[in-house]
Amino acid sequence: MLKNKTFISITVLLIFNLVAIVGIGFGLNKDMIELSWMNLLLTALIVFYNKNERTKKFIFYSVIVFTVGLLVEIIGVATGFPFGTYHYGNSLGSKIFEVPIVLGLNWWILIYSSIHSSRIFTNHIMTRIFLAPFLMLGLDLLIEQLCSKLDFWYWHENVIPFKNYVSWYIISLALIALYFYWIK
C-alpha cells in the first residue's frame, strides 16, 4: 500500500509540474505562474497525506511551523527585519498583511523536506539539526535567482542582503531543533 501511495503522489506532482512547464513553454507564462500557489498547496497536501504517523503532536508542530513562517514573513515585509527589505508580487495567491498565505505552507514544506532529506547524509541527530537548515538555504539560493521573474517577491534595489540567509538559517534551525526535540 505504501509504495502505491507514494507512486501515485509522485505521479500527481510530476504531472502537475509538467503541465506548468509545458504551459510556460507555450507562452502561458502569466497564467501558469499565477497558479504557483496551487503547486504549494498541492505539494503540502501530498506531503501531509504521505506522512504515516499524523499524531496530534505532529499536527500541532505543523501548525506552529505554518504560523511562525507566516508571522516572520509578515514582520519581514512590514519592517525589513529579519530578512531585509522586500515585498511580494501577486503570483502566490491571496495575501494577509501583504504576505501570501501559502508562505506558511512553504515554510512547512521546506522544513519538513529538509529534515527528511538530511537523512541522505547522516543519521546523527545533532548533525541533521544543523545540516537541514543548510539544505533549505541551498534551495533558497536557487529560488532567489527566479523570484522576481516569476513575480514571487522583490528585494529592495534587487539586492539580497546577507542577513536574509543568516535569518533563514537561524529560524529554520529553531524549527528543526523543535522537531527533533518534540517529535523524534
Accessible surface in RSA format (square Angstrom, percent):
REM  Atomic radii and reference values for relative SASA: ProtOr
REM  Chains: A
REM  Algorithm: Lee & Richards
REM  Probe-radius: 1.40
REM  Slices: 20
REM RES _ NUM      All-atoms   Total-Side   Main-Chain    Non-polar    All polar
REM                ABS   REL    ABS   REL    ABS   REL    ABS   REL    ABS   REL
RES MET A   1   179.99  93.2 130.36  86.3  49.64 118.2 113.89  96.8  66.10  87.6
RES LEU A   2    97.47  54.3  91.90  65.7   5.57  14.0  93.15  65.4   4.32  11.6
RES LYS A   3   181.48  88.5 173.44 106.4   8.04  19.1 120.69 108.6  60.78  64.7
RES ASN A   4    86.25  59.5  80.50  77.8   5.75  13.8  20.85  50.2  65.40  63.2
RES LYS A   5    30.66  15.0  27.35  16.8   3.31   7.9   8.29   7.5  22.37  23.8
RES THR A   6    54.32  38.6  54.32  55.1   0.00   0.0  44.57  59.9   9.75  14.7
RES PHE A   7   136.86  68.5 132.89  82.3   3.98  10.3 136.37  82.7   0.49   1.4
RES ILE A   8    92.88  52.9  91.18  67.9   1.70   4.1  92.82  66.8   0.06   0.2
RES SER A   9     6.30   5.3   4.54   6.1   1.76   4.0   4.54   9.7   1.76   2.5
RES ILE A  10    91.51  52.1  90.98  67.8   0.53   1.3  91.47  65.9   0.04   0.1
RES THR A  11    45.29  32.2  44.68  45.3   0.61   1.4  40.42  54.3   4.87   7.4
RES VAL A  12    60.52  39.8  58.21  52.7   2.31   5.6  59.61  51.8   0.91   2.5
RES LEU A  13    37.47  20.9  37.40  26.8   0.07   0.2  37.47  26.3   0.00   0.0
RES LEU A  14   103.22  57.5 102.56  73.4   0.66   1.6 103.14  72.4   0.08   0.2
RES ILE A  15    97.83  55.7  97.58  72.7   0.25   0.6  97.82  70.4   0.00   0.0
RES PHE A  16    66.24  33.1  61.33  38.0   4.91  12.8  63.87  38.7   2.37   6.8
RES ASN A  17    50.90  35.1  50.57  48.9   0.33   0.8  17.92  43.1  32.98  31.9
RES LEU A  18    99.69  55.5  99.54  71.2   0.15   0.4  99.69  70.0   0.00   0.0
RES VAL A  19    84.89  55.9  80.88  73.2   4.01   9.7  83.81  72.8   1.08   2.9
RES ALA A  20    28.56  26.3  28.25  43.6   0.32   0.7  28.46  40.1   0.10   0.3
RES ILE A  21   112.00  63.7 108.25  80.6   3.75   9.0 109.53  78.9   2.47   6.7
RES VAL A  22    80.40  52.9  75.42  68.3   4.98  12.0  80.39  69.9   0.00   0.0
RES GLY A  23     4.36   5.4   0.00   N/A   4.36   5.4   4.16  11.4   0.19   0.4
RES ILE A  24    66.66  37.9  60.58  45.1   6.09  14.7  60.58  43.6   6.09  16.5
RES GLY A  25    67.89  83.7   0.00   N/A  67.89  83.7  35.23  96.7  32.66  73.2
RES PHE A  26   163.51  81.8 134.00  83.0  29.50  76.8 140.49  85.2  23.02  65.9
RES GLY A  27    60.10  74.1   0.00   N/A  60.10  74.1  30.73  84.3  29.37  65.8
RES LEU A  28    84.01  46.8  81.21  58.1   2.80   7.0  84.01  59.0   0.00   0.0
RES ASN A  29    69.42  47.9  69.22  66.9   0.20   0.5  16.62  40.0  52.80  51.0
RES LYS A  30   144.25  70.4 136.20  83.6   8.05  19.2 113.78 102.4  30.46  32.4
RES ASP A  31    86.84  60.8  81.63  81.2   5.21  12.3  23.84  56.1  63.00  62.8
RES MET A  32    35.77  18.5  29.27  19.4   6.50  15.5  24.66  21.0  11.11  14.7
RES ILE A  33    21.51  12.2  19.96  14.9   1.56   3.7  21.51  15.5   0.00   0.0
RES GLU A  34    69.68  40.0  63.53  48.1   6.15  14.7  19.66  38.0  50.02  40.8
RES LEU A  35    77.42  43.1  76.09  54.4   1.33   3.4  76.47  53.7   0.95   2.6
RES SER A  36    22.42  18.9  16.98  22.7   5.44  12.5  11.12  23.7  11.30  15.8
RES TRP A  37    78.52  31.5  78.52  38.0   0.00   0.0  67.32  35.9  11.20  18.2
RES MET A  38    77.76  40.3  75.93  50.2   1.84   4.4  65.51  55.7  12.25  16.2
RES ASN A  39    46.32  31.9  46.32  44.8   0.00   0.0   5.94  14.3  40.38  39.0
RES LEU A  40    36.51  20.3  36.32  26.0   0.19   0.5  36.51  25.6   0.00   0.0
RES LEU A  41    68.43  38.1  68.43  49.0   0.00   0.0  68.43  48.1   0.00   0.0
RES LEU A  42    40.99  22.8  39.40  28.2   1.59   4.0  40.66  28.6   0.33   0.9
RES THR A  43    28.66  20.4  28.66  29.1   0.00   0.0  21.01  28.2   7.66  11.6
RES ALA A  44     5.01   4.6   4.09   6.3   0.92   2.1   4.39   6.2   0.62   1.6
RES LEU A  45   105.40  58.7 101.67  72.7   3.73   9.4 102.26  71.8   3.14   8.5
RES ILE A  46    21.14  12.0  20.58  15.3   0.56   1.4  21.14  15.2   0.00   0.0
RES VAL A  47    33.55  22.1  29.09  26.3   4.46  10.7  32.24  28.0   1.31   3.6
RES PHE A  48    63.27  31.7  63.27  39.2   0.00   0.0  63.27  38.4   0.00   0.0
RES TYR A  49   109.60  51.2 105.89  60.2   3.71   9.7  81.16  61.0  28.44  35.1
RES ASN A  50    36.50  25.2  26.03  25.2  10.47  25.2  23.08  55.5  13.42  13.0
RES LYS A  51    29.98  14.6  25.68  15.8   4.30  10.2   6.98   6.3  23.00  24.5
RES ASN A  52   100.12  69.0  66.84  64.6  33.27  80.1  28.23  67.9  71.89  69.5
RES GLU A  53   121.72  69.9 114.82  86.9   6.90  16.4  36.61  70.8  85.11  69.5
RES ARG A  54   102.83  43.2  77.47  39.5  25.35  60.4  11.39  15.6  91.44  55.4
RES THR A  55    68.60  48.8  60.62  61.5   7.99  19.0  63.93  85.9   4.68   7.1
RES LYS A  56   186.41  90.9 176.61 108.4   9.80  23.3 121.75 109.6  64.66  68.9
RES LYS A  57   104.41  50.9 101.22  62.1   3.19   7.6  60.66  54.6  43.75  46.6
RES PHE A  58     1.02   0.5   1.02   0.6   0.00   0.0   1.02   0.6   0.00   0.0
RES ILE A  59    77.92  44.3  77.92  58.0   0.00   0.0  77.92  56.1   0.00   0.0
RES PHE A  60   112.87  56.5 110.78  68.6   2.09   5.4 112.71  68.3   0.17   0.5
RES TYR A  61     0.09   0.0   0.09   0.1   0.00   0.0   0.09   0.1   0.00   0.0
RES SER A  62    15.32  12.9  13.68  18.3   1.64   3.8  14.01  29.8   1.32   1.8
RES VAL A  63    80.81  53.2  78.77  71.3   2.03   4.9  80.73  70.1   0.08   0.2
RES ILE A  64    44.51  25.3  41.78  31.1   2.74   6.6  44.51  32.1   0.00   0.0
RES VAL A  65     0.00   0.0   0.00   0.0   0.00   0.0   0.00   0.0   0.00   0.0
RES PHE A  66    56.88  28.5  56.88  35.2   0.00   0.0  56.88  34.5   0.00   0.0
RES THR A  67    57.99  41.2  56.32  57.1   1.67   4.0  45.83  61.6  12.16  18.4
RES VAL A  68    47.53  31.3  46.64  42.2   0.89   2.1  47.53  41.3   0.00   0.0
RES GLY A  69     0.00   0.0   0.00   N/A   0.00   0.0   0.00   0.0   0.00   0.0
RES LEU A  70    19.08  10.6  19.08  13.7   0.00   0.0  19.08  13.4   0.00   0.0
RES LEU A  71    89.95  50.1  89.95  64.4   0.00   0.0  89.95  63.2   0.00   0.0
RES VAL A  72    23.20  15.3  22.95  20.8   0.25   0.6  23.20  20.2   0.00   0.0
RES GLU A  73     7.28   4.2   7.28   5.5   0.00   0.0   0.00   0.0   7.28   5.9
RES ILE A  74    26.22  14.9  25.92  19.3   0.30   0.7  25.92  18.7   0.30   0.8
RES ILE A  75    80.70  45.9  79.11  58.9   1.59   3.8  80.70  58.1   0.00   0.0
RES GLY A  76     0.25   0.3   0.00   N/A   0.25   0.3   0.00   0.0   0.25   0.6
RES VAL A  77    31.79  20.9  12.39  11.2  19.40  46.7  12.39  10.8  19.40  52.6
RES ALA A  78    82.12  75.5  40.42  62.4  41.70  94.9  49.97  70.4  32.15  85.2
RES THR A  79    94.82  67.4  55.61  56.4  39.21  93.5  65.26  87.7  29.56  44.7
RES GLY A  80    10.48  12.9   0.00   N/A  10.48  12.9   8.40  23.0   2.09   4.7
RES PHE A  81   136.56  68.3 136.43  84.5   0.13   0.3 136.43  82.7   0.13   0.4
RES PRO A  82    15.45  11.3  13.61  12.4   1.84   6.7  13.68  11.3   1.76  11.0
RES PHE A  83     3.12   1.6   3.12   1.9   0.00   0.0   3.12   1.9   0.00   0.0
RES GLY A  84     3.59   4.4   0.00   N/A   3.59   4.4   3.59   9.9   0.00   0.0
RES THR A  85    82.34  58.6  76.46  77.5   5.87  14.0  47.21  63.4  35.13  53.1
RES TYR A  86    13.23   6.2   6.04   3.4   7.19  18.7   8.16   6.1   5.07   6.3
RES HIS A  87   102.54  56.0 102.54  71.3   0.00   0.0  69.88  72.0  32.67  38.0
RES TYR A  88    14.59   6.8   5.39   3.1   9.19  23.9   0.00   0.0  14.59  18.0
RES GLY A  89     6.98   8.6   0.00   N/A   6.98   8.6   6.67  18.3   0.30   0.7
RES ASN A  90   108.73  75.0  96.39  93.1  12.34  29.7  24.29  58.5  84.44  81.6
RES SER A  91     2.11   1.8   2.11   2.8   0.00   0.0   0.00   0.0   2.11   3.0
RES LEU A  92     7.36   4.1   6.81   4.9   0.55   1.4   6.81   4.8   0.55   1.5
RES GLY A  93    22.78  28.1   0.00   N/A  22.78  28.1  16.88  46.3   5.90  13.2
RES SER A  94    86.87  73.4  67.54  90.1  19.33  44.5  36.83  78.4  50.04  70.1
RES LYS A  95    68.24  33.3  36.11  22.2  32.13  76.5  25.21  22.7  43.04  45.8
RES ILE A  96    71.04  40.4  67.13  50.0   3.91   9.4  71.04  51.2   0.00   0.0
RES PHE A  97   149.57  74.8 125.56  77.8  24.01  62.5 135.64  82.2  13.93  39.9
RES GLU A  98   115.37  66.2 112.12  84.8   3.25   7.7  40.50  78.3  74.88  61.1
RES VAL A  99     0.00   0.0   0.00   0.0   0.00   0.0   0.00   0.0   0.00   0.0
RES PRO A 100     0.18   0.1   0.18   0.2   0.00   0.0   0.18   0.1   0.00   0.0
RES ILE A 101    74.34  42.3  74.34  55.4   0.00   0.0  74.34  53.5   0.00   0.0
RES VAL A 102    15.65  10.3  15.23  13.8   0.42   1.0  15.57  13.5   0.07   0.2
RES LEU A 103     6.66   3.7   6.66   4.8   0.00   0.0   6.66   4.7   0.00   0.0
RES GLY A 104     0.00   0.0   0.00   N/A   0.00   0.0   0.00   0.0   0.00   0.0
RES LEU A 105    38.78  21.6  38.78  27.7   0.00   0.0  38.78  27.2   0.00   0.0
RES ASN A 106    22.16  15.3  22.16  21.4   0.00   0.0   0.60   1.4  21.56  20.8
RES TRP A 107     1.67   0.7   1.60   0.8   0.07   0.2   0.55   0.3   1.12   1.8
RES TRP A 108    10.06   4.0  10.06   4.9   0.00   0.0  10.06   5.4   0.00   0.0
RES ILE A 109    17.54  10.0  17.01  12.7   0.53   1.3  17.07  12.3   0.46   1.3
RES LEU A 110    10.42   5.8  10.42   7.5   0.00   0.0  10.42   7.3   0.00   0.0
RES ILE A 111     0.35   0.2   0.35   0.3   0.00   0.0   0.35   0.3   0.00   0.0
RES TYR A 112    24.41  11.4  24.41  13.9   0.00   0.0  15.21  11.4   9.20  11.3
RES SER A 113    46.37  39.2  41.53  55.4   4.84  11.2  36.26  77.2  10.11  14.2
RES SER A 114     7.22   6.1   5.73   7.6   1.49   3.4   1.29   2.8   5.93   8.3
RES ILE A 115     0.00   0.0   0.00   0.0   0.00   0.0   0.00   0.0   0.00   0.0
RES HIS A 116    45.14  24.7  37.57  26.1   7.57  19.4  34.80  35.9  10.33  12.0
RES SER A 117    44.25  37.4  40.22  53.7   4.03   9.3  16.63  35.4  27.62  38.7
RES SER A 118     0.00   0.0   0.00   0.0   0.00   0.0   0.00   0.0   0.00   0.0
RES ARG A 119   100.27  42.1  86.78  44.2  13.49  32.1  33.95  46.4  66.32  40.2
RES ILE A 120   140.02  79.7 105.33  78.5  34.70  83.6 113.68  81.9  26.35  71.5
RES PHE A 121   128.96  64.5  93.90  58.2  35.06  91.2  98.88  59.9  30.08  86.1
RES THR A 122    30.89  22.0  20.77  21.1  10.12  24.1  19.14  25.7  11.76  17.8
RES ASN A 123   125.08  86.3 106.83 103.2  18.25  43.9  33.45  80.5  91.63  88.6
RES HIS A 124   109.93  60.1 100.32  69.7   9.61  24.6  76.30  78.6  33.63  39.1
RES ILE A 125    74.85  42.6  72.80  54.2   2.06   5.0  72.80  52.4   2.06   5.6
RES MET A 126   104.89  54.3 104.14  68.9   0.75   1.8  85.54  72.7  19.35  25.6
RES THR A 127    64.71  46.0  57.67  58.5   7.04  16.8  44.38  59.6  20.33  30.7
RES ARG A 128     9.91   4.2   9.91   5.1   0.00   0.0   0.00   0.0   9.91   6.0
RES ILE A 129    15.98   9.1  15.98  11.9   0.00   0.0  15.98  11.5   0.00   0.0
RES PHE A 130    95.53  47.8  95.14  58.9   0.39   1.0  95.45  57.9   0.09   0.2
RES LEU A 131    44.16  24.6  41.36  29.6   2.80   7.0  43.75  30.7   0.41   1.1
RES ALA A 132     0.00   0.0   0.00   0.0   0.00   0.0   0.00   0.0   0.00   0.0
RES PRO A 133     0.13   0.1   0.00   0.0   0.13   0.5   0.00   0.0   0.13   0.8
RES PHE A 134   119.14  59.6 111.46  69.0   7.68  20.0 111.72  67.7   7.42  21.2
RES LEU A 135    50.25  28.0  39.35  28.2  10.89  27.4  42.46  29.8   7.78  20.9
RES MET A 136     1.11   0.6   0.45   0.3   0.67   1.6   1.11   0.9   0.00   0.0
RES LEU A 137    22.45  12.5  22.45  16.1   0.00   0.0  22.45  15.8   0.00   0.0
RES GLY A 138    31.97  39.4   0.00   N/A  31.97  39.4  28.97  79.5   3.00   6.7
RES LEU A 139    71.92  40.1  68.06  48.7   3.86   9.7  69.45  48.8   2.47   6.6
RES ASP A 140     2.05   1.4   1.37   1.4   0.67   1.6   0.29   0.7   1.75   1.8
RES LEU A 141    90.49  50.4  88.91  63.6   1.58   4.0  89.26  62.7   1.23   3.3
RES LEU A 142   124.36  69.3 120.51  86.2   3.86   9.7 120.85  84.9   3.51   9.5
RES ILE A 143    48.28  27.5  45.65  34.0   2.63   6.3  48.28  34.8   0.00   0.0
RES GLU A 144    12.32   7.1   2.32   1.8  10.00  23.8   0.00   0.0  12.32  10.1
RES GLN A 145   113.65  63.6  97.70  71.4  15.95  38.0  42.42  90.3  71.23  54.0
RES LEU A 146    90.91  50.6  90.82  65.0   0.09   0.2  90.91  63.8   0.00   0.0
RES CYS A 147     4.27   3.2   4.08   4.6   0.19   0.5   0.10   0.3   4.17   4.5
RES SER A 148    48.08  40.6  39.54  52.8   8.54  19.7  11.35  24.2  36.72  51.4
RES LYS A 149   159.06  77.6 126.06  77.3  33.00  78.6  90.05  81.1  69.00  73.5
RES LEU A 150    43.02  24.0  42.69  30.5   0.32   0.8  43.02  30.2   0.00   0.0
RES ASP A 151    42.94  30.1  42.81  42.6   0.14   0.3  20.27  47.7  22.67  22.6
RES PHE A 152    29.26  14.6  28.95  17.9   0.32   0.8  28.95  17.6   0.32   0.9
RES TRP A 153    24.34   9.8  24.34  11.8   0.00   0.0  23.34  12.4   1.00   1.6
RES TYR A 154    62.75  29.3  62.27  35.4   0.48   1.2  45.58  34.3  17.17  21.2
RES TRP A 155    19.73   7.9  10.97   5.3   8.76  20.6  11.39   6.1   8.34  13.5
RES HIS A 156   110.48  60.4  97.90  68.0  12.58  32.2  74.30  76.6  36.18  42.1
RES GLU A 157   135.54  77.8 103.13  78.0  32.40  77.1  43.25  83.6  92.29  75.3
RES ASN A 158   126.46  87.2  98.64  95.3  27.82  67.0  28.71  69.1  97.75  94.5
RES VAL A 159    94.77  62.4  88.50  80.1   6.27  15.1  91.26  79.3   3.51   9.5
RES ILE A 160    51.76  29.5  31.35  23.4  20.40  49.2  31.35  22.6  20.40  55.4
RES PRO A 161    35.53  25.9  28.93  26.4   6.60  24.0  35.53  29.3   0.00   0.0
RES PHE A 162   157.96  79.0 148.39  91.9   9.57  24.9 150.73  91.4   7.23  20.7
RES LYS A 163    98.09  47.9  94.48  58.0   3.61   8.6  58.18  52.4  39.90  42.5
RES ASN A 164     2.16   1.5   2.16   2.1   0.00   0.0   0.00   0.0   2.16   2.1
RES TYR A 165    36.27  16.9  35.78  20.4   0.50   1.3  31.52  23.7   4.76   5.9
RES VAL A 166    60.47  39.8  56.38  51.0   4.09   9.9  60.47  52.5   0.00   0.0
RES SER A 167    11.98  10.1   9.27  12.4   2.71   6.2   3.27   7.0   8.70  12.2
RES TRP A 168    21.10   8.5  20.99  10.2   0.11   0.3  14.57   7.8   6.52  10.6
RES TYR A 169    36.13  16.9  36.13  20.6   0.00   0.0  32.24  24.2   3.89   4.8
RES ILE A 170   102.41  58.3 101.41  75.5   1.00   2.4 101.41  73.0   1.00   2.7
RES ILE A 171    26.38  15.0  23.23  17.3   3.15   7.6  26.20  18.9   0.19   0.5
RES SER A 172     0.21   0.2   0.21   0.3   0.00   0.0   0.00   0.0   0.21   0.3
RES LEU A 173    37.64  21.0  37.64  26.9   0.00   0.0  37.64  26.4   0.00   0.0
RES ALA A 174    62.65  57.6  48.31  74.5  14.34  32.6  57.10  80.4   5.55  14.7
RES LEU A 175     9.60   5.3   9.44   6.8   0.16   0.4   9.60   6.7   0.00   0.0
RES ILE A 176     0.00   0.0   0.00   0.0   0.00   0.0   0.00   0.0   0.00   0.0
RES ALA A 177    35.72  32.8  33.60  51.9   2.12   4.8  34.33  48.4   1.39   3.7
RES LEU A 178    56.12  31.3  51.51  36.9   4.61  11.6  55.37  38.9   0.75   2.0
RES TYR A 179     0.09   0.0   0.09   0.1   0.00   0.0   0.00   0.0   0.09   0.1
RES PHE A 180    12.06   6.0   1.88   1.2  10.17  26.5   2.13   1.3   9.93  28.4
RES TYR A 181   187.17  87.4 159.25  90.6  27.92  72.7 118.91  89.4  68.26  84.1
RES TRP A 182    69.94  28.1  62.60  30.3   7.33  17.2  44.94  24.0  25.00  40.6
RES ILE A 183    39.85  22.7  13.22   9.8  26.63  64.2  14.14  10.2  25.71  69.8
RES LYS A 184   116.78  57.0  65.11  39.9  51.68 123.0  56.46  50.8  60.32  64.3
END  Absolute sums over single chains surface
CHAIN  1 A    10593.7       9319.6       1274.1       7844.0       2749.7
END  Absolute sums over all chains
TOTAL         10593.7       9319.6       1274.1       7844.0       2749.7
